[in-house]
Amino acid sequence: MNERDASVATEANVRDLSARVAAYRRTAGRDAFVAVALPASVDARRLLDDPRAHGVVASYERPEQGLALVAVGEAGRVQAPWGAGAGAVRAQARALLDGPSAGDLPGLHPRLLGGFRFNPGVTPGEPWQPFGAGWLVLPRVLFVSSGESDAAVIAPGTDAGELERLVEVASAPVEEASSPVLHIERPLDRERWCDSVAAIAAEVRAGAYEKAVLASTMTLAGDAPISVGRALARLRAAYPDCHVFTMTSGDATFLGASPELLVSLTGGQARSLGLAGSTRRGADAADDERLGAALLSSAKDRIEHETVVRAIRERLEGATDDLRAPNQPVLRKLRNIQHLATEITGRVRPGVDILDLVQRLHPTPAVCGWPAERAREVITQHEGFDRGWYSGPLGWLDGAGDGEFAVALRSAVVEGPRAYLFAGNGIMGDSDPQSEFAEVQLKFRPVAEALGA
């Protein structure tokens, strides 16, 4: 098929979308969600080249699994109240998804996408003012790619012509965006960071608490607007086994590639990931193996990791049966860093949904510390900036109460030519300030490189 024939075929497929949507609505009613299969030429990720221009409010990807969710427009929204977590919006979220479904793919249903602040009780600071305490959005059009098929779910009240226009954009060739020249506008304060690490480590040694997670921030600025699409393409390629995401509010887009699953729920089976204890990747295979072995045998890192796993198990016990976790962690190797990881699984009890699990688990000691309330006080004392949605839960859920939420790590807020980056470390009693500084710089790298720095 030549280029002209391919274009004609795509136009015919697009025109057919409206006819199919209209037919399903005649049968199921105008209040039905309609799912339609899409032509093979459609790649909804092209809409992420400029989320604001195309009305994209959220996206969530698992590149290694072939999963991509791209949410366009708002048919409904659940806004989290200040001071409350994900559990406070359960009833409203389920109500938004309540309705008949019809379409080419009977198993494909609508989903909500969104996230929540790390600390919902703190007044937002720069750059988090547009994001609020948290939200879940019902998209007017939800594109779903499973790796095997591509489809879209359109909400009641959404005109099929809107889907057609989006499909045309998502079928067009991608234009390579130029990368602005970025410089560090506001660096990480090394002296303050090291002083805080030393103070926290001393308090842990004195028995005041077991662990606190110290986050940091830095700002990059460019000579032109930063391309969200280009950054995402780099993150997909470099970190395919991570949770790649965007959340857009106003002129700002929160994006990242997180290695950490908070919790998923599918068919009654819950899964969480304890992730704590880190070191760099090696210069070659032998060096990498040596570093990994040292991490597995590190008393500091094993204690830190066990704190996280223990807390996850305790919080899931009241909601699950047959709770399981291996006795020994494994290495989770990413492009520039490796972590200790333990998968925890269990079967949820009747009435438990994904938002209930998010409420129970967030924040884990991996992003807060332990005990949590004391660690929050330490964070407030030492960090001096607003984490916002960084290290908060972020993901999706469906009408059955299933879903998946990651911890929003390795991330940045992009606003025009400026990017606000966030990273953090768990501080234990034997934490060394200079080593912790080197580690947090390592954690800034994935997003900084993706942005073009």
N, C-alpha and C positions, 0 to 999 in steps of 0.2 A: 504494500500500500504506500503510495507516495504521500508527500506532505499535504497536498490539497485534499486527497481522499481521506486522510486521517482527520483533517479539520472538519470536513463535511460529516464524517461519522460521529465525531464528538458533538457537533451541533445537534445532530439527530438524537443522540443519547440525552443531551441536555433538555431538548424540547419534550422528550418522552417523560422526563421527571414530573413536569406539571400534570400531565395526563394521569400518571400513576397516582400521584398524591390526591388529585381530585376524585379518582375512582375509589380509593380507600376511604376518603372522607364521606363519600356518598353511602358507603356500606357501614362504616363504624361510627359515623357522626362527626360533626365539626369539632367536638371537644377531644377527639382522639389524637394521641401522639402517632406520627406516621414515620416508619423507617423504610428507606429505599436504598437499594444497592446502587453504587455509583460506577461510572466507567473506569476502566483501568488507568486511564490517563490522569485521573484526579489524585493530587497529593495535597491534602489540606494543610500540610506544614508550610506550604508556600504562603499561606495567609499570615504566617508568623514573621515574614520578612518585614512587615510593618503592622504590628497588632492594632494600633490605634486607627490606622487608615481603613482597615478591613473589619473593624468592630470586634476583634477578638478580645474576650474578657479573661480567658483562662485557657491553659493547655497543660496536659500531663502525658508524659511519654515514658515508655520502657523500651528503648531502642533495641536491646538484645532480644526482647520478646516480640518485636514488631508491633507493639501497641502504641497508638497515638490517639489522644482525645483532644480535639480542638473545639472550643466553645465560642460561638459567635452570637453577640447580642444578648439581651436579657428578656426572657418571658416571665421571669419571677426571680425574687431574691429574698434570702433570709439573712437578716443582719444580726450578728451576735451582740447581745447587750454588754455594756462595759462591766467588767468585774466578773463575768461568767465565761465558762468554757464551752466546748463543743456540745456537751450534754444539754445545754439550755435551749438548743434549737432543734432538738430531735423531732418534736411533734410538728413544727412548722415545715421542716425539711421533708418529712414523709408526706405531708399534705400536698406540697408542690408536685410530688411525683405520682399522686393518686389520680388515675384516669385510665380510660381504655387505650389500648395500643393496637395498631394494625400495620400492615406493610409487607414488603418482600421477605423480610427476615423476622419471623415470629419470636425468635429468642432475643432480639435486640430491643432494649428498653431505654427510656431516658435516664440521664444521670445528672447529678448536681456536682459542680466543681467549686473548690474554694479552699480557704484556710483560715487560720486563727493566729493571733499574736502569741508570742512566748509568754508574756505577762499581761493578761487582759485588764488588770487593774491600774496600769501606769498610763499617765497622760502621754499621748504620742508626741515625739519630737521629730526633727528632720531625719530622713525624708518620708516619714511614715504617716503624715497627716491625712493623705487621701485614702488610706487603707482601712481605717477604723479598727474595731476590736476583732473583727473577723466577719466573713460572709461566705455563703454558699449560693451560687447562682444557677438558675435553670436556664440554659441557653435557648435562644430562638432556633438556632441550628446547631446541632452537635455532630461533628464529623468523628467517625470511629473507624480506625484502621486496626485490624487485628493481626496483620501480617499475612493473612490468607484472603481477606476480602476488605473492601472499602464501602462504607455506607454512611448515611446521614439520618439523624432523627430530628424531625421538625416538630416544634411545640404547637399546641392549639393556638390559633390566631395568627400564625406565621404564614405569609403568602408564599406559595411555591416559587414565585418569581424571584424572591430573595435568595432561595436556594440556588436557582439557576445562575444568578449573577455571581454568587460565591464559587460555584463549580467552574464557571468560565475562568475566574481568576486562578483557581487552584489547578487548572489544566494548562495554564500559560507557561511558557519557558521562564526559568528563573534568571533574573538579571543580577549579575555579580555586583554586590555592594562594595564600595570602597571603604577602607578602614581609616578612621581618623587617627591622627597622631596623638597619643595619650601621654600625659605626664602626671606625676603624683602631685595633687593639689594639697592634700592633707595626709601626711604619712602617719603610720602607727607610731605612737609615742613610746619609744623603746625604754626610756628611763622610768616612766610611769608604769609600764607593763612589768618590767623586772622588779620594781619595788612592790607592786601588788602581788606578784607571784611569791616573793620572799615572805611577805606578811601573811598570806593565806597558808603557805606551807608551814610556817611557824605555828599558826593557830591549829592546824590539823595535827601537828606533832604534839601539841599541848592537850589534845583531846576535845577541842571545842566542837568539832564536827568531823565527818569522815572525808569529805571531798567538796570542792566547789569548782564550778566551771567558769573560767574567766574568758569572756569574749572581747574582741577588739574590732576596730573599724578603721578604714582608710578611704580616701576619696581620690578618684582619678578624674581628670578633665581632658577633653579633646578640643580640636579645632573645628569639629563638625559633629552633628548628631551621631551617636553610636548606633550601629546596626544591630538590633535585637536578633534578626534572622541569621546574620552571619555568626554571632556569638553562639546561638543555639546549634547551628550546623557544626561548629567546632566542638561543642560539648558532646553532641551525639557521637561524633567520630572518635573522640578521645576517651569518653566514659560511657560506652554503650550499655554497661550493666548497672548504671545509676538511674535515679528517678529524675528525668529532665522536665523542667516545669517553667511556666510563666503565669503570673497573675497581674493583670493590668487594671489600674484605677486612676482615673484622670489622665495626667500626662506621664505617669510613672509606671514602669513595668518591673516587677520583682521576678528575677529569673535565676536559675541555678541548675546544678546537677548533684543531687544528694546521694551519698552511698548508703544512707540509713533508712531502712523501713521502720516506721513506728509500729504499725499494725495493719494487717489485711484480714478480711473475712470473706470466705467463699463457701457457700453451702454448709454453714455451721462450723467450719474449721477456721480457727484463728491462728495467725502466724505473726510473730514479732521477732525483731533482730536486736540482740545486745551487741553494741559496737563501741568499744572503748579500749584504749591502748594503741599507740601508733608509732611507726618509724618510717623512715624514707625507703624508697626502692634502691636496689643496688646498682652499681655501675655496670655489672655484668651478672650472668646467672649465678656464679659462685658467690659473689658479694651479696646478691639478693637473698640467696639461701642462708648465708651467714647472718644477715640482718633479721630475717624472719625467725630463725632459730633463737637469736638473742631476745627477740620480742616475746616469743613463747615462753622463754625461761626467766623473763624479767619479773622479779617479785613486785615491784611498783606497779607495772602494767597489769599483772595478773590480779592484784588486789583491786585496782581500779575497775577492771573488767568484771570481776565477781560482784562488786557492789552494784553494777548496772543490772547484771543478770538476776541477782537476788531480788532487787526492787521490782523488776518486770514480773517475776514469778509471783511475788506477794500480791501485786496489784491485779493479776489475772486470776488468782485463786478463787475469788468470790464470784467470778463470772464464767468459769470454765470447769470442765471435768477432763480427766485424762491429760493433765498438763505435763509436758515433757520438755527436757532440755539436756543436751549432752553434758557430761562432766568436764570435758576439755574443750576449749575454744579452738577454732581453726583460723587460718590467715585469710583475710579478705584483701586481695591485691588489686589496687587501682594503678593508674598510669604513673603517678608520682609518689604514692604513699601506700602503706599496708597497715591493716588494722587487725586486732583480735576480734573475732566475731563468734557469736553463739545464737543459733536459731531456737526459739521457744515456740512450741505449738500446743494447742488445746482445742477441745470441742466446746463451743459455747452453750450455755444453758438457755432454755426457752425465754424469749423476750429480749435477749441481748442482741444489739445491733452494732454496727461499726462505730457510730458516734458515742455509744456507751463505752466501748473499748478505748476510743481516743481520750475520752474524759478521764478514764481510770489511769491511763498510762502517761499522759502528758502532765508535767515534764519528767522524763526519765533522768536518772543521775548522769547519763551521758551528756546532757545539755544543761543541766542545772547543778546537780551535786546531791549530797546526802548527809543528813536529812534535808528534804526539799525546802521546808520553810526557813530553816537556818541558812541554807545555801542561797535562797532568794535575797535574804538580808545582806549577805556578803557581796552578791552581784550588784545590788543597788549601791553599796558603799564604794565599790572599786571601779565599776565600769565607766560611769560618767557619761553614758549615751543611751539612747533608746534602741533596744534590740528590734523592736517592732515585730514583724513576722519572721525574722531570722530565728532559727531553732524552734519555731512553732510547727504545729501539725498542718499538713497541706496535702490535698488529694481529691478523691471523688467517692460518691456513694450512689446506689440505685434504690429503687422502690422496695426491694426485698430486704433492705438493710445491710446488704453486702457492700464492700468497697475496699479502698486501699489509701492509706495516708502515710506519707514519708515525713521525716524530720527535715525542715527546710535549712539544710546546710550547704556549704560551698556555693554561696549565693551573693547576689548584688541587686540593688535597685538602680535601674537605668532611667534617667530623665534627661532627654535631649543630649547634650554633649558631656554629661556628667554621670559618673557611676559611683555608688556608695557600696563598698565591699565589706563583708563581715566574715569573721572566723573566730574560733575559740579553742581552748584546751582545758582538759580536766587537770586540776591542781591537787596533788597529794602531798603527804608529809615530806617525802624525799624529792620533790620536784626541784629541779635546778633552774633558776631564772634564765640563764643563757640558752640552755637546751630547750626550754619552753618557748623562748623567743624564736629560735630556729624552726621549731615545729609549727608555730602559728604562721610564720612566713610561708612555709611549705603548703599550708592549707589555703592561703590566699591565691596560690599560683593557678589552679584550674580555671577559675573565673577570670582572673586578670589576663591570662593568656588568651582565653576565648574572646575577651573584649578587644584584644589587640595590643595589650601592654607588653 
